[in-house]
């Protein structure tokens, strides 16, 4: 019993990890407020979280802002490219839904899959940026290739990110609770689950 409540016990470890997730959740939200910095804050989030899942010692706040400022230019460019591209695809998809022609239906299907590819690339590119140094074009290319090379993992990432969102949209009664969950710790938990999965993938590309 004494060991359970000691500084080396499981309970202390669990509580410490929860505190880390809450802190990272807050850091990500605050540093994402300008919207344009979401890329940099997401890269910083994965920079720290990938260290956490590898049990590497890390000063969370210092490490977070170290990555944030180190990658802010490149991550912002990537974020804006993905945002603009995704917005254009979404707009075109919406336009297609207003038409009943067979051509529009075919284009709608094509745009849907393009949107899925863009979203899947987003799942990979910021963790890749957090771990590797390369030009923006190579970052996007490698993230895109990973979505196909690790299709089972990509499917799981879709479930982690999109599953809760679809549930909240389908059942509005849990929407408010879901919003508070993500404001409090949900983003931290999501990135933690991502990092558990992505750690093994990214390690394969370390020469």
C-alpha positions, 0 to 999 in steps of 0.5 A: 500500500505504501508503495502505491502512494510513493513517488515511485508508485503507479498512482503517482505515475498515473497522476503525473501523466494526467497532469502532463496531458492537461498542461500540454492541452493548455499550452496547445490551446493558448499557443493556437489562439492566433489560428495561424500558429496552429501548425507550430503549436501542433508540432510542439505538442508532438515534439513533447508527446513523442518524448513522453511516450518514449519515457525520455525526460523532458521539461514540458514547457521549455521543450514545447516552446523550444520546438514552437519557435524553432519550427514556427516558420516551416510549420506555419507554411505547411499549416497554411498550405493544408488549410487553404487546400482543404478549404478549397476542396471543401468548398468545391465539394459543397458546390457539387452537393448542390447539383444533381448531375452525374458529373457532379456526383463523380466529382463529389466522390473524387473530392471526398477522397482528396479531402481524406488524403489531405486530412490523413497527411495532416495526421502525419506531417506535424509529428514528422516535422517534430522528429526530422529536419527537411524541406517543406516539400519533402515533409509533405511528400513523406507524410503523404507516402506514410498515409499509404505505407501504413494504411492500418495505422492511418485508419486508426488515426482516423478513428482517434480523431474523427470518431469522437467528432462524429459521435458529438455531431450525431448525438448533440446531447454529448456535444457540451460534455465533449467540448469541455473534455477537449478544452480540459484534456482531450487534445492531450489524450488524442496526441498521446494516443497518436504518439503511441502509434506514430512512435514505432512508425517514425522510428523506422525512418531513423537511420 
